Amino acid sequence: MLALVLAAGALAWGLMILHRGYTYDEVLRTHSVWMTSQGLRPYHDFFECHPPYFALLAPLARGLKDPAALLVALRLVALAGNLLFLAGLAAALAGPPGVLAAILGTALVAFHPAVLAFLAEFRIDGWGYALAIWSIVWFLRSRRSWRGAGLGAGTGIATLFLCPKVALLPPLVLAFERLRARSSWRDALWAGATYGIGIAAAGGLFWVWLAANRLGAGQVFALLVSYNSLSNFHSSYGHGLWREIGGWPTLGVPILAAAAAGAVSCIRARTLPAAYPAALALWLAAQAALVSFPHAQYYGPWFLFASGLFPFLYPWLKTFPGRAAARMFFGVCALSVAVSLVNAPWMDSRESRDDGAIRRTINEVTDPDDYIVAMPPFHPIDRRDTFFAWFDTFDPAGHETEEILQGLPLVRGLVSEQRYRDELQAHPPALVVLWSDSAGRKYPRRQQALLEQFLQERRYVVFEIGDVPVAVRPDRFERLARLRPQLLYLGNFRPRG
């Protein structure tokens, strides 16, 4: 039965990887990988606010010339990391309830449609989570005196290079492990010192990586740490992650029940919980309280890590007669997989084909050395951008990329009006994907105003590719009309209103 559930879940996962439409973030990160493969530097030559892992994947972009093949390949890279992540979660759960319960608890969450959709995307986060969770598993099982250094180095590399979201969990694990062991102050000091040595080693490696890739530490800190901190602080989503957790009761209710069962068990036994579940519960609570964004890359991992609380339900499940508990668990897993299988082949498949057609058309009408202005998911990936700030982070209240960068002295000049004018003069775009506020697609406000003025002055011509309007430079008008005579011609560009 277990093998059948896992096989069906793997099938749903594979179908999502192959058929689900590429998201805004996937196209964004793939383009960043491609630009790095062309010798451009994130944070300096183009805007980025994610960790500097792009050079690790640049050889893949150099080897695969087809953007569609690169998108699939990067999803497979993410798949490998996510499999290691799930295996680490199961390993962390393995204990008195047994390996079978650990695998089932992880599978129950992973095969839920909302979480499986996250796992099917290209995100480097899975590799970061995998490195962090396996470092924690090794730390808790090892008896070496220097194991704190291993925890600090492994989780430090995961945090700095791949996934900053995991930063608070390792020190919490270390603290609870020392509390549970009732160690002396000398042992606690040694544990903290060795952990610090590991963190310092990871930090030194990160510094060497930045220097080797010609990335200034100040610029990286401004766009990676300060930018994301301000974005979260000013976000108008409020407690977005908490609302998403409550919006999936089939996952949220069992997790809260497991947390309550664990608390009751510890109170009755008058003992501290094990280090990992105690640290995990506190970390999950902090995430839910502090993270503003209601996106899959936040609630997906939250639910997956929260599966680590399921063992607290095991004593209660044992009270069920016969095999009722096992049947219920398998039934819930099977239902999640069935829903994922029903959704997977058709999930955004038409959207995926349409977006892919738009990207191919843009590549056909432009040359490899052309510059363009295009937002994901319509960006063709293997074309350079006119603007440094080539994408805009969305916030309902309008506190977006341009406004955030203006609040950072080191980088505010990168989004000034003069910078925009200079970029348009130096690299006039061969094609511009136009915006549609109703669909949430837009550029930074001042950039958009200057771009509108530029397109009108240079008499760009507007076509519709699918349902997406694009403005084409006059010297590319005949090429587009010849290649795609069926496209709807809308005349010369005019600003809205």
Secondary structure in CASP SS format (residue, H / E / C, confidence):
PFRMAT SS
TARGET T0000
AUTHOR 0000-0000-0000
METHOD secondary structure of the structure
MODEL  1
M C 1.00
L H 1.00
A H 1.00
L H 1.00
V H 1.00
L H 1.00
A H 1.00
A H 1.00
G H 1.00
A H 1.00
L H 1.00
A H 1.00
W H 1.00
G H 1.00
L H 1.00
M H 1.00
I H 1.00
L H 1.00
H H 1.00
R C 1.00
G C 1.00
Y C 1.00
T C 1.00
Y H 1.00
D H 1.00
E H 1.00
V H 1.00
L H 1.00
R H 1.00
T H 1.00
H H 1.00
S H 1.00
V H 1.00
W H 1.00
M H 1.00
T H 1.00
S H 1.00
Q C 1.00
G C 1.00
L C 1.00
R C 1.00
P E 1.00
Y C 1.00
H C 1.00
D C 1.00
F E 1.00
F C 1.00
E C 1.00
C C 1.00
H C 1.00
P C 1.00
P C 1.00
Y C 1.00
F H 1.00
A H 1.00
L H 1.00
L H 1.00
A H 1.00
P H 1.00
L H 1.00
A H 1.00
R H 1.00
G H 1.00
L C 1.00
K C 1.00
D C 1.00
P H 1.00
A H 1.00
A H 1.00
L H 1.00
L H 1.00
V H 1.00
A H 1.00
L H 1.00
R H 1.00
L H 1.00
V H 1.00
A H 1.00
L H 1.00
A H 1.00
G H 1.00
N H 1.00
L H 1.00
L H 1.00
F H 1.00
L H 1.00
A H 1.00
G H 1.00
L H 1.00
A H 1.00
A H 1.00
A H 1.00
L H 1.00
A C 1.00
G C 1.00
P C 1.00
P C 1.00
G C 1.00
V H 1.00
L H 1.00
A H 1.00
A H 1.00
I H 1.00
L H 1.00
G H 1.00
T H 1.00
A H 1.00
L H 1.00
V H 1.00
A H 1.00
F C 1.00
H C 1.00
P H 1.00
A H 1.00
V H 1.00
L H 1.00
A H 1.00
F H 1.00
L H 1.00
A C 1.00
E C 1.00
F C 1.00
R C 1.00
I C 1.00
D H 1.00
G H 1.00
W H 1.00
G H 1.00
Y H 1.00
A H 1.00
L H 1.00
A H 1.00
I H 1.00
W H 1.00
S H 1.00
I H 1.00
V H 1.00
W H 1.00
F H 1.00
L H 1.00
R H 1.00
S C 1.00
R C 1.00
R C 1.00
S C 1.00
W C 1.00
R H 1.00
G H 1.00
A H 1.00
G H 1.00
L H 1.00
G H 1.00
A H 1.00
G H 1.00
T H 1.00
G H 1.00
I H 1.00
A H 1.00
T H 1.00
L H 1.00
F H 1.00
L H 1.00
C C 1.00
P H 1.00
K H 1.00
V H 1.00
A C 1.00
L C 1.00
L H 1.00
P H 1.00
P H 1.00
L H 1.00
V H 1.00
L H 1.00
A H 1.00
F H 1.00
E H 1.00
R H 1.00
L H 1.00
R H 1.00
A H 1.00
R C 1.00
S C 1.00
S C 1.00
W H 1.00
R H 1.00
D H 1.00
A H 1.00
L H 1.00
W H 1.00
A H 1.00
G H 1.00
A H 1.00
T H 1.00
Y H 1.00
G H 1.00
I H 1.00
G H 1.00
I H 1.00
A H 1.00
A H 1.00
A H 1.00
G H 1.00
G H 1.00
L H 1.00
F H 1.00
W H 1.00
V H 1.00
W H 1.00
L H 1.00
A H 1.00
A H 1.00
N C 1.00
R C 1.00
L C 1.00
G C 1.00
A H 1.00
G H 1.00
Q H 1.00
V H 1.00
F H 1.00
A H 1.00
L H 1.00
L H 1.00
V H 1.00
S H 1.00
Y H 1.00
N H 1.00
S H 1.00
L H 1.00
S H 1.00
N H 1.00
F H 1.00
H C 1.00
S C 1.00
S C 1.00
Y C 1.00
G C 1.00
H C 1.00
G H 1.00
L H 1.00
W H 1.00
R H 1.00
E H 1.00
I H 1.00
G H 1.00
G H 1.00
W C 1.00
P H 1.00
T H 1.00
L H 1.00
G H 1.00
V H 1.00
P H 1.00
I H 1.00
L H 1.00
A H 1.00
A H 1.00
A H 1.00
A H 1.00
A H 1.00
G H 1.00
A H 1.00
V H 1.00
S H 1.00
C H 1.00
I H 1.00
R H 1.00
A H 1.00
R C 1.00
T C 1.00
L C 1.00
P C 1.00
A C 1.00
A H 1.00
Y H 1.00
P H 1.00
A H 1.00
A H 1.00
L H 1.00
A H 1.00
L H 1.00
W H 1.00
L H 1.00
A H 1.00
A H 1.00
Q H 1.00
A H 1.00
A H 1.00
L H 1.00
V C 1.00
S C 1.00
F C 1.00
P C 1.00
H C 1.00
A H 1.00
Q H 1.00
Y H 1.00
Y H 1.00
G H 1.00
P H 1.00
W H 1.00
F H 1.00
L H 1.00
F H 1.00
A H 1.00
S H 1.00
G H 1.00
L H 1.00
F H 1.00
P H 1.00
F H 1.00
L H 1.00
Y H 1.00
P H 1.00
W H 1.00
L H 1.00
K C 1.00
T C 1.00
F C 1.00
P C 1.00
G C 1.00
R C 1.00
A H 1.00
A H 1.00
A H 1.00
R H 1.00
M H 1.00
F H 1.00
F H 1.00
G H 1.00
V H 1.00
C H 1.00
A H 1.00
L H 1.00
S H 1.00
V H 1.00
A H 1.00
V H 1.00
S H 1.00
L H 1.00
V H 1.00
N H 1.00
A C 1.00
P C 1.00
W C 1.00
M C 1.00
D C 1.00
S H 1.00
R H 1.00
E H 1.00
S H 1.00
R H 1.00
D H 1.00
D H 1.00
G H 1.00
A H 1.00
I H 1.00
R H 1.00
R H 1.00
T H 1.00
I H 1.00
N H 1.00
E H 1.00
V H 1.00
T C 1.00
D C 1.00
P C 1.00
D C 1.00
D C 1.00
Y E 1.00
I E 1.00
V E 1.00
A C 1.00
M C 1.00
P C 1.00
P C 1.00
F C 1.00
H C 1.00
P C 1.00
I C 1.00
D C 1.00
R C 1.00
R E 1.00
D E 1.00
T C 1.00
F C 1.00
F C 1.00
A C 1.00
W C 1.00
F C 1.00
D C 1.00
T C 1.00
F C 1.00
D C 1.00
P C 1.00
A C 1.00
G C 1.00
H C 1.00
E C 1.00
T H 1.00
E H 1.00
E H 1.00
I H 1.00
L H 1.00
Q H 1.00
G C 1.00
L C 1.00
P C 1.00
L C 1.00
V C 1.00
R H 1.00
G H 1.00
L H 1.00
V H 1.00
S C 1.00
E H 1.00
Q H 1.00
R H 1.00
Y H 1.00
R H 1.00
D H 1.00
E H 1.00
L H 1.00
Q H 1.00
A H 1.00
H C 1.00
P C 1.00
P C 1.00
A C 1.00
L E 1.00
V E 1.00
V E 1.00
L C 1.00
W C 1.00
S E 1.00
D H 1.00
S H 1.00
A H 1.00
G C 1.00
R E 1.00
K C 1.00
Y C 1.00
P C 1.00
R H 1.00
R H 1.00
Q H 1.00
Q H 1.00
A H 1.00
L H 1.00
L H 1.00
E H 1.00
Q H 1.00
F H 1.00
L H 1.00
Q H 1.00
E H 1.00
R C 1.00
R C 1.00
Y C 1.00
V E 1.00
V E 1.00
F E 1.00
E E 1.00
I E 1.00
G C 1.00
D C 1.00
V E 1.00
P E 1.00
V E 1.00
A E 1.00
V E 1.00
R C 1.00
P H 1.00
D H 1.00
R H 1.00
F H 1.00
E H 1.00
R H 1.00
L H 1.00
A H 1.00
R H 1.00
L H 1.00
R C 1.00
P C 1.00
Q C 1.00
L C 1.00
L E 1.00
Y E 1.00
L E 1.00
G E 1.00
N E 1.00
F C 1.00
R C 1.00
P C 1.00
R C 1.00
G C 1.00
END
